[in-house]
């Protein structure tokens, strides 16, 4: 196996572990748990990260804070 392939696999595993083991984020308004893996609701969220709370509809940035 080439070193680039091994590094790519190790990097992918590391990203998955960080995502799965990070603490759950909650909506600052209603306290609903946000999903571990996001699906962007619009182009802005796809480019900059973030969520829309499924319960109250507030738009959050990638760190779970209210977006202005």
N, CA, C and O atoms as CSV, one atom per row, in Angstrom:
chain,resi,resn,atom,element,x,y,z
A,1,UNK,N,N,0.845,-1.185,0.000
A,1,UNK,CA,C,0.000,0.000,0.000
A,1,UNK,C,C,0.886,1.242,0.000
A,1,UNK,O,O,1.929,1.284,0.652
A,2,UNK,N,N,0.450,2.238,-0.736
A,2,UNK,CA,C,1.232,3.459,-0.802
A,2,UNK,C,C,0.986,4.315,0.443
A,2,UNK,O,O,-0.084,4.242,1.046
A,3,UNK,N,N,1.964,5.114,0.821
A,3,UNK,CA,C,1.800,5.980,1.997
A,3,UNK,C,C,0.647,6.973,1.851
A,3,UNK,O,O,0.008,7.325,2.843
A,4,UNK,N,N,0.379,7.422,0.645
A,4,UNK,CA,C,-0.723,8.368,0.434
A,4,UNK,C,C,-2.070,7.708,0.711
A,4,UNK,O,O,-2.964,8.336,1.278
A,5,UNK,N,N,-2.215,6.475,0.323
A,5,UNK,CA,C,-3.457,5.747,0.574
A,5,UNK,C,C,-3.658,5.515,2.069
A,5,UNK,O,O,-4.761,5.691,2.586
A,6,UNK,N,N,-2.600,5.124,2.755
A,6,UNK,CA,C,-2.681,4.895,4.200
A,6,UNK,C,C,-3.009,6.201,4.914
A,6,UNK,O,O,-3.832,6.215,5.830
A,7,UNK,N,N,-2.378,7.290,4.508
A,7,UNK,CA,C,-2.657,8.601,5.112
A,7,UNK,C,C,-4.081,9.054,4.859
A,7,UNK,O,O,-4.709,9.646,5.737
A,8,UNK,N,N,-4.597,8.785,3.669
A,8,UNK,CA,C,-5.973,9.155,3.357
A,8,UNK,C,C,-6.977,8.370,4.181
A,8,UNK,O,O,-7.971,8.922,4.653
A,9,UNK,N,N,-6.718,7.090,4.352
A,9,UNK,CA,C,-7.607,6.265,5.173
A,9,UNK,C,C,-7.549,6.708,6.628
A,9,UNK,O,O,-8.588,6.834,7.276
A,10,UNK,N,N,-6.345,6.948,7.151
A,10,UNK,CA,C,-6.192,7.381,8.539
A,10,UNK,C,C,-6.859,8.731,8.762
A,10,UNK,O,O,-7.488,8.940,9.799
A,11,UNK,N,N,-6.734,9.650,7.813
A,11,UNK,CA,C,-7.384,10.957,7.928
A,11,UNK,C,C,-8.894,10.847,7.923
A,11,UNK,O,O,-9.573,11.536,8.684
A,12,UNK,N,N,-9.421,9.989,7.074
A,12,UNK,CA,C,-10.865,9.791,7.020
A,12,UNK,C,C,-11.410,9.205,8.310
A,12,UNK,O,O,-12.462,9.624,8.792
A,13,UNK,N,N,-10.704,8.249,8.864
A,13,UNK,CA,C,-11.114,7.645,10.134
A,13,UNK,C,C,-11.058,8.679,11.250
A,13,UNK,O,O,-11.946,8.721,12.101
A,14,UNK,N,N,-10.025,9.511,11.255
A,14,UNK,CA,C,-9.893,10.544,12.287
A,14,UNK,C,C,-11.046,11.536,12.216
A,14,UNK,O,O,-11.587,11.920,13.253
A,15,UNK,N,N,-11.430,11.955,11.026
A,15,UNK,CA,C,-12.541,12.897,10.870
A,15,UNK,C,C,-13.847,12.270,11.366
A,15,UNK,O,O,-14.631,12.934,12.045
A,16,UNK,N,N,-14.083,11.016,11.039
A,16,UNK,CA,C,-15.289,10.330,11.506
A,16,UNK,C,C,-15.310,10.206,13.029
A,16,UNK,O,O,-16.353,10.415,13.649
A,17,UNK,N,N,-14.185,9.874,13.631
A,17,UNK,CA,C,-14.129,9.746,15.088
A,17,UNK,C,C,-14.359,11.086,15.779
A,17,UNK,O,O,-15.054,11.148,16.794
A,18,UNK,N,N,-13.787,12.146,15.244
A,18,UNK,CA,C,-13.996,13.476,15.825
A,18,UNK,C,C,-15.468,13.842,15.749
A,18,UNK,O,O,-16.027,14.376,16.707
A,19,UNK,N,N,-16.096,13.562,14.626
A,19,UNK,CA,C,-17.517,13.875,14.469
A,19,UNK,C,C,-18.412,13.067,15.382
A,19,UNK,O,O,-19.383,13.593,15.927
A,20,UNK,N,N,-18.099,11.804,15.555
A,20,UNK,CA,C,-18.936,10.934,16.374
A,20,UNK,C,C,-18.718,11.127,17.870
A,20,UNK,O,O,-19.647,10.943,18.656
A,21,UNK,N,N,-17.512,11.494,18.271
A,21,UNK,CA,C,-17.202,11.624,19.688
A,21,UNK,C,C,-17.344,13.049,20.220
A,21,UNK,O,O,-17.208,13.269,21.423
A,22,UNK,N,N,-17.614,14.011,19.351
A,22,UNK,CA,C,-17.783,15.384,19.824
A,22,UNK,C,C,-19.104,15.511,20.590
A,22,UNK,O,O,-20.056,14.779,20.317
A,23,UNK,N,N,-19.157,16.435,21.542
A,23,UNK,CA,C,-20.394,16.577,22.323
A,23,UNK,C,C,-21.554,17.048,21.453
A,23,UNK,O,O,-21.361,17.764,20.470
A,24,UNK,N,N,-22.752,16.637,21.829
A,24,UNK,CA,C,-23.941,17.007,21.064
A,24,UNK,C,C,-24.223,18.493,21.241
A,24,UNK,O,O,-24.112,19.026,22.345
A,25,UNK,N,N,-24.580,19.144,20.170
A,25,UNK,CA,C,-24.942,20.556,20.217
A,25,UNK,C,C,-26.441,20.676,20.354
A,25,UNK,O,O,-27.197,19.849,19.845
A,26,UNK,N,N,-26.864,21.723,21.054
A,26,UNK,CA,C,-28.289,21.951,21.251
A,26,UNK,C,C,-28.645,23.340,20.747
A,26,UNK,O,O,-27.810,24.245,20.729
A,27,UNK,N,N,-29.893,23.491,20.340
A,27,UNK,CA,C,-30.407,24.783,19.904
A,27,UNK,C,C,-30.402,25.730,21.103
A,27,UNK,O,O,-30.882,25.358,22.174
A,28,UNK,N,N,-29.868,26.948,20.949
A,28,UNK,CA,C,-29.835,27.875,22.078
A,28,UNK,C,C,-31.216,28.386,22.483
A,28,UNK,O,O,-31.387,28.853,23.609
A,29,UNK,N,N,-32.191,28.308,21.602
A,29,UNK,CA,C,-33.536,28.795,21.935
A,29,UNK,C,C,-34.404,27.727,22.592
A,29,UNK,O,O,-34.963,27.958,23.664
A,30,UNK,N,N,-34.523,26.556,21.957
A,30,UNK,CA,C,-35.470,25.555,22.453
A,30,UNK,C,C,-34.808,24.339,23.090
A,30,UNK,O,O,-35.496,23.540,23.724
A,31,UNK,N,N,-33.487,24.172,22.942
A,31,UNK,CA,C,-32.785,23.061,23.562
A,31,UNK,C,C,-32.848,21.752,22.808
A,31,UNK,O,O,-32.405,20.728,23.329
A,32,UNK,N,N,-33.384,21.750,21.600
A,32,UNK,CA,C,-33.447,20.538,20.784
A,32,UNK,C,C,-32.035,20.120,20.378
A,32,UNK,O,O,-31.230,20.957,19.970
A,33,UNK,N,N,-31.738,18.832,20.488
A,33,UNK,CA,C,-30.432,18.315,20.076
A,33,UNK,C,C,-30.307,18.423,18.559
A,33,UNK,O,O,-31.219,18.045,17.822
A,34,UNK,N,N,-29.174,18.938,18.103
A,34,UNK,CA,C,-28.931,19.076,16.669
A,34,UNK,C,C,-28.244,17.810,16.167
A,34,UNK,O,O,-27.551,17.144,16.937
A,35,UNK,N,N,-28.420,17.464,14.893
A,35,UNK,CA,C,-27.831,16.233,14.369
A,35,UNK,C,C,-26.311,16.305,14.331
A,35,UNK,O,O,-25.741,17.384,14.170
A,36,UNK,N,N,-25.657,15.159,14.477
A,36,UNK,CA,C,-24.189,15.095,14.413
A,36,UNK,C,C,-23.694,15.470,13.013
A,36,UNK,O,O,-22.705,16.188,12.861
A,37,UNK,N,N,-24.393,14.976,12.008
A,37,UNK,CA,C,-24.009,15.266,10.628
A,37,UNK,C,C,-25.108,16.114,10.018
A,37,UNK,O,O,-26.259,15.684,9.941
A,38,UNK,N,N,-24.764,17.295,9.592
A,38,UNK,CA,C,-25.759,18.258,9.116
A,38,UNK,C,C,-26.088,18.048,7.641
A,38,UNK,O,O,-25.288,17.525,6.865
A,39,UNK,N,N,-27.279,18.469,7.292
A,39,UNK,CA,C,-27.674,18.566,5.896
A,39,UNK,C,C,-28.040,20.029,5.683
A,39,UNK,O,O,-28.980,20.523,6.305
A,40,UNK,N,N,-27.320,20.723,4.823
A,40,UNK,CA,C,-27.574,22.147,4.640
A,40,UNK,C,C,-28.971,22.410,4.097
A,40,UNK,O,O,-29.465,21.697,3.223
A,41,UNK,N,N,-29.596,23.454,4.636
A,41,UNK,CA,C,-30.940,23.820,4.219
A,41,UNK,C,C,-30.952,24.804,3.062
A,41,UNK,O,O,-31.963,24.946,2.374
A,42,UNK,N,N,-29.817,25.492,2.841
A,42,UNK,CA,C,-29.728,26.456,1.747
A,42,UNK,C,C,-28.258,26.585,1.327
A,42,UNK,O,O,-27.379,25.949,1.908
A,43,UNK,N,N,-28.007,27.407,0.321
A,43,UNK,CA,C,-26.652,27.552,-0.214
A,43,UNK,C,C,-25.711,28.184,0.803
A,43,UNK,O,O,-24.533,27.829,0.856
A,44,UNK,N,N,-26.208,29.109,1.606
A,44,UNK,CA,C,-25.377,29.766,2.620
A,44,UNK,C,C,-24.885,28.747,3.648
A,44,UNK,O,O,-23.721,28.772,4.048
A,45,UNK,N,N,-25.776,27.853,4.072
A,45,UNK,CA,C,-25.385,26.826,5.030
A,45,UNK,C,C,-24.418,25.827,4.393
A,45,UNK,O,O,-23.528,25.314,5.071
A,46,UNK,N,N,-24.579,25.552,3.125
A,46,UNK,CA,C,-23.682,24.624,2.440
A,46,UNK,C,C,-22.272,25.202,2.343
A,46,UNK,O,O,-21.294,24.462,2.451
A,47,UNK,N,N,-22.157,26.508,2.142
A,47,UNK,CA,C,-20.851,27.146,1.993
A,47,UNK,C,C,-20.194,27.440,3.334
A,47,UNK,O,O,-18.995,27.208,3.495
A,48,UNK,N,N,-20.958,27.947,4.301
A,48,UNK,CA,C,-20.386,28.420,5.560
A,48,UNK,C,C,-20.619,27.483,6.737
A,48,UNK,O,O,-20.041,27.684,7.805
A,49,UNK,N,N,-21.439,26.484,6.565
A,49,UNK,CA,C,-21.788,25.586,7.660
A,49,UNK,C,C,-22.992,26.127,8.408
A,49,UNK,O,O,-23.353,27.295,8.266
A,50,UNK,N,N,-23.598,25.284,9.192
A,50,UNK,CA,C,-24.731,25.707,9.993
A,50,UNK,C,C,-25.933,24.807,9.827
A,50,UNK,O,O,-25.925,23.872,9.027
A,51,UNK,N,N,-26.971,25.105,10.599
A,51,UNK,CA,C,-28.198,24.316,10.623
A,51,UNK,C,C,-29.399,25.228,10.714
A,51,UNK,O,O,-29.275,26.420,10.993
A,52,UNK,N,N,-30.537,24.667,10.480
A,52,UNK,CA,C,-31.813,25.267,10.840
A,52,UNK,C,C,-32.443,24.305,11.836
A,52,UNK,O,O,-32.596,23.117,11.549
A,53,UNK,N,N,-32.810,24.822,13.011
A,53,UNK,CA,C,-33.379,23.969,14.049
A,53,UNK,C,C,-34.683,23.366,13.532
A,53,UNK,O,O,-35.548,24.094,13.044
A,54,UNK,N,N,-34.834,22.040,13.635
A,54,UNK,CA,C,-36.059,21.410,13.129
A,54,UNK,C,C,-37.295,21.744,13.955
A,54,UNK,O,O,-38.413,21.629,13.454
A,55,UNK,N,N,-37.118,22.156,15.210
A,55,UNK,CA,C,-38.257,22.432,16.072
A,55,UNK,C,C,-38.706,23.888,15.997
A,55,UNK,O,O,-39.885,24.160,15.766
A,56,UNK,N,N,-37.768,24.838,16.192
A,56,UNK,CA,C,-38.170,26.246,16.252
A,56,UNK,C,C,-37.840,27.034,14.981
A,56,UNK,O,O,-38.331,28.150,14.814
A,57,UNK,N,N,-37.016,26.475,14.079
A,57,UNK,CA,C,-36.739,27.111,12.798
A,57,UNK,C,C,-35.673,28.191,12.817
A,57,UNK,O,O,-35.480,28.872,11.810
A,58,UNK,N,N,-34.967,28.372,13.943
A,58,UNK,CA,C,-33.921,29.389,14.008
A,58,UNK,C,C,-32.704,28.911,13.213
A,58,UNK,O,O,-32.417,27.714,13.178
A,59,UNK,N,N,-31.996,29.832,12.583
A,59,UNK,CA,C,-30.818,29.481,11.809
A,59,UNK,C,C,-29.587,29.634,12.688
A,59,UNK,O,O,-29.396,30.665,13.333
A,60,UNK,N,N,-28.745,28.591,12.708
A,60,UNK,CA,C,-27.556,28.555,13.557
A,60,UNK,C,C,-26.307,28.476,12.701
A,60,UNK,O,O,-26.339,27.932,11.597
A,61,UNK,N,N,-25.187,29.025,13.216
A,61,UNK,CA,C,-23.930,28.917,12.498
A,61,UNK,C,C,-23.304,27.549,12.766
A,61,UNK,O,O,-23.911,26.706,13.427
A,62,UNK,N,N,-22.097,27.328,12.257
A,62,UNK,CA,C,-21.477,26.002,12.369
A,62,UNK,C,C,-21.075,25.652,13.787
A,62,UNK,O,O,-20.816,24.485,14.081
A,63,UNK,N,N,-21.018,26.636,14.675
A,63,UNK,CA,C,-20.678,26.378,16.075
A,63,UNK,C,C,-21.912,26.280,16.969
A,63,UNK,O,O,-21.780,26.100,18.180
A,64,UNK,N,N,-23.099,26.395,16.398
A,64,UNK,CA,C,-24.325,26.256,17.161
A,64,UNK,C,C,-24.842,27.556,17.768
A,64,UNK,O,O,-25.706,27.534,18.645
A,65,UNK,N,N,-24.315,28.688,17.301
A,65,UNK,CA,C,-24.788,30.000,17.788
A,65,UNK,C,C,-25.800,30.564,16.807
A,65,UNK,O,O,-25.819,30.192,15.633
A,66,UNK,N,N,-26.647,31.472,17.303
A,66,UNK,CA,C,-27.631,32.115,16.424
A,66,UNK,C,C,-26.909,32.887,15.338
A,66,UNK,O,O,-25.950,33.612,15.604
A,67,UNK,N,N,-27.378,32.724,14.119
A,67,UNK,CA,C,-26.821,33.477,12.998
A,67,UNK,C,C,-27.577,34.782,12.877
A,67,UNK,O,O,-28.805,34.809,12.958
A,68,UNK,N,N,-26.849,35.853,12.684
A,68,UNK,CA,C,-27.477,37.167,12.592
A,68,UNK,C,C,-27.827,37.513,11.173
A,68,UNK,O,O,-28.365,38.589,10.914
